[in-house]
Amino acid sequence: MSEFYKLLFQPFQRLWIEQKKRTSMATLLNDFAMKHFESIFGQLNGENQREFVRVIMAVVHSHRHNKDDVAQNDKENSNTQQSDNQDSIDFTLVRDSMYKYSKQAQRRFFENPALAFLFAWFSHSPEGHDFIRNKYQEKGEEYLERINQEMGELRAEALLSLAEQARACQMAKMSSSMTPMLNRYIEVSVGSRC
């Protein structure tokens, strides 16, 4: 999934490099979110939008987890709250599921609503299916079938996690902004693409 989103983000990354990093990465991530997830991103409140962008940052820059260049650029070039919140990006949620896979890492990954949504969107989208097919085509049809089956199982787990979180928010009457966000993630993940 991370590789897919990095590939999807490449045009924005190239723009950032071409502009010699003068544009805030947060601005480019917001533009990316609006382009690919407009139907959900535009309906989130400000804090939920910032959290969604932080999660996208963790996914598309997971390989830069120990470098300060992206966060430093935003602190220098942006007056938004986004740059102040860079330290709260939890790269371990993404990296542990990629490099230290375990059921616990998978559970933690899907407990984050934005990560669960991003996985469900990737695993459901035609672009995601094309990416998987192109990446693993040389391994044969049997391998592709197994990968697609595993993707379907993980997608179901991501959606279940989102549904459980939405139910928990409703039962606890938590933040009025959180429940609609979770329900919208589920709606977009299950229904039509953004």
MIDOSE-1310 file (N, C-alpha, C; in nm, 2 decimals, decimal comma, always signed):
residues 194
msef	+0,08/-0,12/+0,00/+0,00/+0,00/+0,00/+0,09/+0,13/+0,00; +0,19/+0,13/+0,08/+0,27/+0,24/+0,09/+0,34/+0,27/-0,04; +0,39/+0,17/-0,11/+0,45/+0,19/-0,24/+0,35/+0,25/-0,34; +0,22/+0,20/-0,34/+0,12/+0,25/-0,42/+0,10/+0,40/-0,40
ykll	+0,08/+0,44/-0,27/+0,06/+0,59/-0,25/+0,18/+0,67/-0,28; +0,30/+0,62/-0,26/+0,42/+0,69/-0,30/+0,42/+0,72/-0,45; +0,38/+0,62/-0,53/+0,37/+0,63/-0,67/+0,26/+0,73/-0,71; +0,15/+0,73/-0,64/+0,04/+0,82/-0,67/+0,08/+0,96/-0,63
fqpf	+0,17/+0,98/-0,53/+0,21/+1,11/-0,48/+0,33/+1,17/-0,57; +0,39/+1,09/-0,65/+0,51/+1,13/-0,72/+0,50/+1,26/-0,80; +0,39/+1,29/-0,87/+0,38/+1,42/-0,93/+0,39/+1,54/-0,84; +0,34/+1,52/-0,72/+0,34/+1,63/-0,61/+0,49/+1,64/-0,56
qrlw	+0,55/+1,52/-0,54/+0,69/+1,52/-0,49/+0,78/+1,58/-0,59; +0,76/+1,55/-0,72/+0,84/+1,61/-0,83/+0,83/+1,77/-0,83; +0,70/+1,81/-0,81/+0,68/+1,96/-0,81/+0,75/+2,02/-0,69; +0,75/+1,95/-0,58/+0,82/+2,00/-0,46/+0,97/+2,02/-0,49
ieqk	+1,03/+1,92/-0,55/+1,17/+1,92/-0,59/+1,20/+2,02/-0,69; +1,12/+2,03/-0,80/+1,14/+2,13/-0,90/+1,13/+2,27/-0,85; +1,05/+2,29/-0,74/+1,04/+2,43/-0,68/+1,14/+2,45/-0,58; +1,24/+2,36/-0,57/+1,35/+2,36/-0,48/+1,30/+2,37/-0,33
krts	+1,20/+2,30/-0,31/+1,14/+2,28/-0,17/+1,09/+2,41/-0,12; +1,05/+2,50/-0,20/+1,00/+2,63/-0,15/+0,85/+2,62/-0,11; +0,78/+2,52/-0,17/+0,64/+2,50/-0,14/+0,63/+2,41/-0,01; +0,54/+2,44/+0,07/+0,52/+2,36/+0,19/+0,48/+2,22/+0,15
matl	+0,54/+2,12/+0,21/+0,50/+1,98/+0,19/+0,35/+1,97/+0,23; +0,31/+2,04/+0,34/+0,17/+2,03/+0,39/+0,08/+2,08/+0,28; +0,11/+2,18/+0,21/+0,03/+2,23/+0,10/+0,01/+2,13/-0,01; +0,12/+2,06/-0,04/+0,12/+1,96/-0,15/+0,04/+1,84/-0,10
lndf	+0,05/+1,80/+0,02/-0,02/+1,69/+0,08/-0,17/+1,72/+0,08; -0,21/+1,85/+0,12/-0,35/+1,89/+0,11/-0,40/+1,88/-0,03; -0,32/+1,93/-0,13/-0,36/+1,92/-0,27/-0,38/+1,78/-0,31; -0,29/+1,69/-0,27/-0,30/+1,55/-0,30/-0,43/+1,49/-0,24
amkh	-0,46/+1,52/-0,12/-0,58/+1,47/-0,05/-0,70/+1,52/-0,12; -0,71/+1,65/-0,16/-0,82/+1,70/-0,23/-0,84/+1,64/-0,37; -0,73/+1,61/-0,44/-0,74/+1,55/-0,57/-0,79/+1,41/-0,56; -0,74/+1,33/-0,47/-0,77/+1,18/-0,47/-0,89/+1,15/-0,37
fesi	-0,91/+1,23/-0,27/-1,01/+1,20/-0,17/-1,10/+1,32/-0,14; -1,14/+1,39/-0,25/-1,22/+1,51/-0,23/-1,35/+1,48/-0,16; -1,41/+1,37/-0,19/-1,55/+1,35/-0,13/-1,54/+1,33/+0,02; -1,43/+1,29/+0,07/-1,41/+1,27/+0,22/-1,33/+1,39/+0,28
fgql	-1,23/+1,43/+0,22/-1,14/+1,53/+0,27/-1,21/+1,66/+0,29; -1,29/+1,70/+0,20/-1,36/+1,83/+0,20/-1,46/+1,83/+0,31; -1,51/+1,72/+0,36/-1,61/+1,71/+0,47/-1,55/+1,70/+0,61; -1,42/+1,68/+0,62/-1,36/+1,67/+0,75/-1,34/+1,81/+0,81
ngen	-1,35/+1,82/+0,94/-1,32/+1,95/+1,00/-1,17/+1,97/+1,00; -1,12/+2,09/+1,04/-0,98/+2,13/+1,03/-0,89/+2,03/+1,10; -0,92/+1,99/+1,22/-0,83/+1,90/+1,29/-0,82/+1,76/+1,23; -0,94/+1,71/+1,18/-0,94/+1,58/+1,12/-0,87/+1,59/+0,98
qref	-0,88/+1,70/+0,91/-0,80/+1,72/+0,79/-0,65/+1,72/+0,82; -0,61/+1,79/+0,92/-0,47/+1,78/+0,96/-0,42/+1,64/+0,99; -0,50/+1,57/+1,07/-0,47/+1,43/+1,10/-0,46/+1,34/+0,98; -0,55/+1,36/+0,88/-0,55/+1,28/+0,76/-0,42/+1,31/+0,68
vrvi	-0,39/+1,44/+0,67/-0,26/+1,48/+0,60/-0,14/+1,42/+0,67; -0,14/+1,42/+0,81/-0,03/+1,36/+0,88/-0,01/+1,22/+0,85; -0,12/+1,15/+0,84/-0,12/+1,00/+0,81/-0,07/+0,98/+0,66; -0,12/+1,07/+0,57/-0,07/+1,06/+0,43/+0,08/+1,08/+0,43
mavv	+0,13/+1,18/+0,51/+0,27/+1,21/+0,52/+0,35/+1,08/+0,57; +0,29/+1,02/+0,67/+0,36/+0,90/+0,72/+0,36/+0,79/+0,62; +0,26/+0,78/+0,53/+0,26/+0,67/+0,43/+0,36/+0,71/+0,32; +0,34/+0,83/+0,26/+0,43/+0,86/+0,14/+0,57/+0,89/+0,17
hshr	+0,60/+0,92/+0,30/+0,74/+0,95/+0,34/+0,79/+0,85/+0,45; +0,73/+0,73/+0,45/+0,77/+0,64/+0,55/+0,92/+0,60/+0,54; +0,98/+0,62/+0,42/+1,12/+0,59/+0,40/+1,21/+0,70/+0,46; +1,15/+0,82/+0,49/+1,22/+0,93/+0,54/+1,20/+0,95/+0,69
hnkd	+1,16/+0,85/+0,76/+1,12/+0,86/+0,90/+1,22/+0,91/+0,99; +1,35/+0,90/+0,95/+1,46/+0,95/+1,04/+1,53/+1,07/+0,98; +1,46/+1,14/+0,89/+1,52/+1,26/+0,83/+1,43/+1,37/+0,86; +1,49/+1,49/+0,87/+1,41/+1,61/+0,91/+1,38/+1,70/+0,79
dvaq	+1,43/+1,66/+0,67/+1,42/+1,76/+0,55/+1,27/+1,80/+0,52; +1,18/+1,71/+0,52/+1,04/+1,74/+0,49/+0,98/+1,82/+0,60; +0,99/+1,78/+0,72/+0,93/+1,86/+0,83/+1,00/+1,99/+0,85; +1,13/+2,00/+0,83/+1,21/+2,12/+0,84/+1,16/+2,22/+0,73
ndke	+1,14/+2,17/+0,61/+1,09/+2,25/+0,50/+0,96/+2,32/+0,54; +0,87/+2,24/+0,60/+0,74/+2,29/+0,63/+0,75/+2,40/+0,74; +0,84/+2,38/+0,84/+0,86/+2,47/+0,95/+0,91/+2,61/+0,89; +0,99/+2,60/+0,79/+1,05/+2,72/+0,73/+0,95/+2,79/+0,63
nsnt	+0,87/+2,71/+0,56/+0,79/+2,77/+0,45/+0,64/+2,78/+0,48; +0,60/+2,74/+0,59/+0,45/+2,74/+0,62/+0,42/+2,81/+0,75; +0,31/+2,88/+0,74/+0,26/+2,95/+0,87/+0,14/+2,87/+0,92; +0,12/+2,75/+0,87/+0,00/+2,67/+0,92/+0,03/+2,60/+1,04
qqsd	-0,07/+2,55/+1,11/-0,06/+2,47/+1,23/+0,00/+2,33/+1,18; -0,01/+2,30/+1,06/+0,04/+2,17/+1,01/+0,18/+2,15/+1,04; +0,26/+2,26/+1,02/+0,41/+2,24/+1,05/+0,44/+2,22/+1,19; +0,35/+2,28/+1,28/+0,37/+2,26/+1,42/+0,34/+2,12/+1,47
nqds	+0,26/+2,05/+1,39/+0,22/+1,92/+1,43/+0,30/+1,81/+1,37; +0,41/+1,84/+1,30/+0,49/+1,74/+1,23/+0,54/+1,64/+1,32; +0,58/+1,68/+1,44/+0,64/+1,58/+1,54/+0,54/+1,47/+1,58; +0,41/+1,49/+1,56/+0,31/+1,39/+1,60/+0,29/+1,29/+1,49
idft	+0,37/+1,29/+1,38/+0,35/+1,19/+1,28/+0,41/+1,06/+1,33; +0,33/+0,96/+1,34/+0,38/+0,83/+1,39/+0,41/+0,73/+1,27; +0,54/+0,74/+1,23/+0,59/+0,66/+1,12/+0,59/+0,51/+1,16; +0,59/+0,48/+1,29/+0,60/+0,34/+1,33/+0,47/+0,26/+1,29
lvrd	+0,36/+0,33/+1,29/+0,23/+0,26/+1,25/+0,25/+0,20/+1,11; +0,31/+0,28/+1,02/+0,33/+0,24/+0,88/+0,44/+0,14/+0,87; +0,56/+0,18/+0,93/+0,68/+0,10/+0,91/+0,67/-0,03/+0,98; +0,61/-0,04/+1,09/+0,60/-0,17/+1,16/+0,51/-0,27/+1,08
smyk	+0,41/-0,22/+1,01/+0,33/-0,31/+0,93/+0,40/-0,36/+0,80; +0,50/-0,28/+0,76/+0,58/-0,31/+0,64/+0,70/-0,40/+0,68; +0,77/-0,36/+0,79/+0,90/-0,43/+0,81/+0,91/-0,52/+0,93; +0,81/-0,50/+1,03/+0,81/-0,58/+1,15/+0,67/-0,64/+1,16
yskq	+0,62/-0,70/+1,05/+0,48/-0,75/+1,05/+0,45/-0,84/+1,16; +0,34/-0,82/+1,23/+0,28/-0,91/+1,33/+0,13/-0,87/+1,33; +0,06/-0,96/+1,39/-0,09/-0,93/+1,41/-0,11/-0,81/+1,49; -0,02/-0,79/+1,59/-0,03/-0,67/+1,68/+0,00/-0,54/+1,59
aqrr	+0,10/-0,54/+1,51/+0,13/-0,43/+1,42/+0,01/-0,41/+1,32; -0,05/-0,51/+1,27/-0,17/-0,50/+1,18/-0,28/-0,44/+1,26; -0,31/-0,48/+1,38/-0,42/-0,43/+1,46/-0,40/-0,28/+1,49; -0,28/-0,24/+1,53/-0,25/-0,10/+1,55/-0,27/-0,02/+1,42
ffen	-0,22/-0,07/+1,31/-0,24/-0,01/+1,18/-0,39/+0,02/+1,16; -0,47/-0,08/+1,17/-0,61/-0,06/+1,14/-0,69/+0,01/+1,25; -0,63/+0,03/+1,36/-0,70/+0,11/+1,47/-0,69/+0,26/+1,43; -0,60/+0,30/+1,34/-0,60/+0,44/+1,30/-0,70/+0,45/+1,19
pala	-0,80/+0,53/+1,21/-0,91/+0,54/+1,10/-0,86/+0,58/+0,97; -0,77/+0,67/+0,96/-0,72/+0,72/+0,83/-0,64/+0,61/+0,76; -0,56/+0,53/+0,83/-0,48/+0,42/+0,77/-0,58/+0,31/+0,73; -0,68/+0,28/+0,81/-0,77/+0,18/+0,77/-0,85/+0,22/+0,64
flfa	-0,88/+0,35/+0,64/-0,95/+0,40/+0,51/-0,86/+0,40/+0,39; -0,73/+0,44/+0,41/-0,64/+0,44/+0,30/-0,61/+0,30/+0,25; -0,61/+0,20/+0,34/-0,59/+0,06/+0,29/-0,72/+0,02/+0,22; -0,83/+0,04/+0,28/-0,96/+0,00/+0,21/-0,97/+0,06/+0,07
wfsh	-0,94/+0,19/+0,06/-0,95/+0,26/-0,07/-0,85/+0,20/-0,17; -0,73/+0,18/-0,13/-0,63/+0,11/-0,21/-0,67/-0,02/-0,26; -0,72/-0,10/-0,16/-0,75/-0,24/-0,20/-0,88/-0,26/-0,28; -0,96/-0,15/-0,28/-1,09/-0,15/-0,36/-1,08/-0,08/-0,49
speg	-0,98/+0,01/-0,50/-0,97/+0,10/-0,62/-0,92/+0,02/-0,75; -0,97/+0,06/-0,86/-0,91/+0,00/-0,99/-0,76/+0,02/-1,00; -0,72/+0,14/-0,95/-0,57/+0,18/-0,96/-0,49/+0,08/-0,86; -0,55/+0,05/-0,75/-0,48/-0,04/-0,66/-0,47/-0,18/-0,72
hdfi	-0,58/-0,23/-0,78/-0,58/-0,36/-0,84/-0,48/-0,36/-0,96; -0,47/-0,25/-1,04/-0,38/-0,25/-1,15/-0,23/-0,25/-1,09; -0,21/-0,17/-0,98/-0,08/-0,17/-0,92/-0,03/-0,31/-0,88; -0,12/-0,38/-0,81/-0,09/-0,52/-0,76/-0,06/-0,61/-0,88
rnky	-0,15/-0,60/-0,98/-0,13/-0,69/-1,10/+0,00/-0,66/-1,17; +0,03/-0,53/-1,19/+0,16/-0,50/-1,26/+0,28/-0,54/-1,17; +0,27/-0,52/-1,04/+0,38/-0,55/-0,95/+0,41/-0,70/-0,95; +0,31/-0,78/-0,95/+0,33/-0,92/-0,92/+0,29/-1,01/-1,04
qekg	+0,28/-0,95/-1,16/+0,24/-1,03/-1,28/+0,33/-1,14/-1,31; +0,46/-1,12/-1,30/+0,56/-1,22/-1,33/+0,56/-1,34/-1,24; +0,49/-1,33/-1,13/+0,48/-1,44/-1,03/+0,37/-1,54/-1,07; +0,29/-1,51/-1,16/+0,19/-1,60/-1,21/+0,05/-1,57/-1,15
eeyl	-0,05/-1,63/-1,22/-0,19/-1,61/-1,18/-0,22/-1,66/-1,04; -0,17/-1,78/-1,01/-0,20/-1,84/-0,88/-0,15/-1,74/-0,76; -0,04/-1,68/-0,78/+0,02/-1,59/-0,68/-0,07/-1,47/-0,67; -0,11/-1,41/-0,79/-0,20/-1,30/-0,79/-0,34/-1,33/-0,73
erin	-0,39/-1,45/-0,75/-0,52/-1,48/-0,68/-0,50/-1,48/-0,53; -0,39/-1,54/-0,49/-0,36/-1,54/-0,34/-0,35/-1,40/-0,28; -0,27/-1,32/-0,35/-0,26/-1,18/-0,31/-0,39/-1,11/-0,31; -0,47/-1,12/-0,41/-0,61/-1,06/-0,41/-0,70/-1,11/-0,30
qemg	-0,69/-1,24/-0,27/-0,77/-1,30/-0,16/-0,72/-1,23/-0,03; -0,59/-1,23/-0,01/-0,54/-1,16/+0,12/-0,58/-1,02/+0,13; -0,57/-0,95/+0,01/-0,61/-0,81/+0,01/-0,76/-0,79/+0,05; -0,84/-0,88/+0,00/-0,99/-0,88/+0,03/-1,01/-0,90/+0,18
elra	-0,93/-1,00/+0,24/-0,94/-1,03/+0,38/-0,90/-0,91/+0,47; -0,79/-0,84/+0,43/-0,74/-0,73/+0,50/-0,83/-0,61/+0,48; -0,89/-0,59/+0,36/-0,99/-0,49/+0,34/-1,11/-0,50/+0,43; -1,16/-0,63/+0,44/-1,27/-0,66/+0,53/-1,23/-0,62/+0,68
eall	-1,11/-0,65/+0,72/-1,06/-0,62/+0,85/-1,05/-0,47/+0,87; -1,01/-0,40/+0,77/-1,00/-0,25/+0,78/-1,14/-0,19/+0,80; -1,24/-0,24/+0,72/-1,37/-0,19/+0,72/-1,44/-0,22/+0,86; -1,41/-0,34/+0,91/-1,46/-0,38/+1,04/-1,41/-0,29/+1,15
slae	-1,28/-0,26/+1,14/-1,22/-0,17/+1,24/-1,28/-0,04/+1,23; -1,31/+0,02/+1,11/-1,37/+0,15/+1,10/-1,52/+0,14/+1,16; -1,59/+0,03/+1,13/-1,73/+0,02/+1,18/-1,73/+0,01/+1,33; -1,63/-0,07/+1,39/-1,63/-0,08/+1,53/-1,59/+0,05/+1,60
qara	-1,50/+0,13/+1,54/-1,47/+0,26/+1,59/-1,58/+0,36/+1,59; -1,66/+0,35/+1,48/-1,78/+0,44/+1,46/-1,88/+0,40/+1,57; -1,90/+0,27/+1,59/-2,00/+0,23/+1,69/-1,96/+0,27/+1,83; -1,83/+0,26/+1,86/-1,78/+0,29/+1,99/-1,79/+0,44/+2,01
cqma	-1,77/+0,52/+1,91/-1,79/+0,67/+1,92/-1,94/+0,70/+1,95; -2,03/+0,64/+1,87/-2,17/+0,66/+1,89/-2,21/+0,62/+2,03; -2,17/+0,50/+2,08/-2,21/+0,45/+2,21/-2,15/+0,54/+2,32; -2,03/+0,59/+2,30/-1,97/+0,68/+2,41/-2,01/+0,82/+2,39
kmss	-2,08/+0,85/+2,28/-2,12/+0,99/+2,25/-2,00/+1,08/+2,25; -1,90/+1,03/+2,18/-1,77/+1,10/+2,17/-1,78/+1,22/+2,09; -1,67/+1,28/+2,06/-1,66/+1,40/+1,98/-1,76/+1,40/+1,86; -1,84/+1,50/+1,84/-1,93/+1,50/+1,73/-1,87/+1,50/+1,60
smtp	-1,74/+1,54/+1,59/-1,67/+1,54/+1,46/-1,61/+1,40/+1,43; -1,59/+1,32/+1,53/-1,52/+1,19/+1,51/-1,62/+1,09/+1,44; -1,74/+1,08/+1,49/-1,83/+0,98/+1,44/-1,87/+1,00/+1,29; -1,90/+1,12/+1,25/-1,93/+1,14/+1,11/-1,80/+1,11/+1,02
mlnr	-1,68/+1,14/+1,07/-1,56/+1,11/+1,00/-1,55/+0,96/+0,98; -1,57/+0,89/+1,08/-1,55/+0,74/+1,07/-1,66/+0,68/+0,98; -1,78/+0,73/+0,99/-1,89/+0,69/+0,90/-1,86/+0,72/+0,76; -1,81/+0,84/+0,74/-1,78/+0,88/+0,60/-1,66/+0,79/+0,54
yiev	-1,56/+0,76/+0,62/-1,46/+0,67/+0,58/-1,52/+0,54/+0,53; -1,61/+0,49/+0,61/-1,67/+0,36/+0,58/-1,75/+0,37/+0,45; -1,83/+0,47/+0,44/-1,92/+0,49/+0,33/-1,83/+0,50/+0,20; -1,73/+0,58/+0,20/-1,64/+0,59/+0,08/-1,57/+0,46/+0,05
svgs	-1,52/+0,39/+0,16/-1,45/+0,27/+0,14/-1,53/+0,16/+0,08; -1,66/+0,15/+0,13/-1,75/+0,04/+0,08/-1,81/+0,08/-0,05; -1,85/+0,21/-0,06/-1,93/+0,25/-0,18/-1,84/+0,29/-0,29; -1,89/+0,39/-0,36/-1,81/+0,44/-0,48/-1,68/+0,50/-0,44
rc	-1,59/+0,51/-0,53/-1,46/+0,57/-0,50/-1,48/+0,72/-0,49; -1,38/+0,78/-0,43/-1,37/+0,93/-0,42/-1,36/+0,99/-0,55
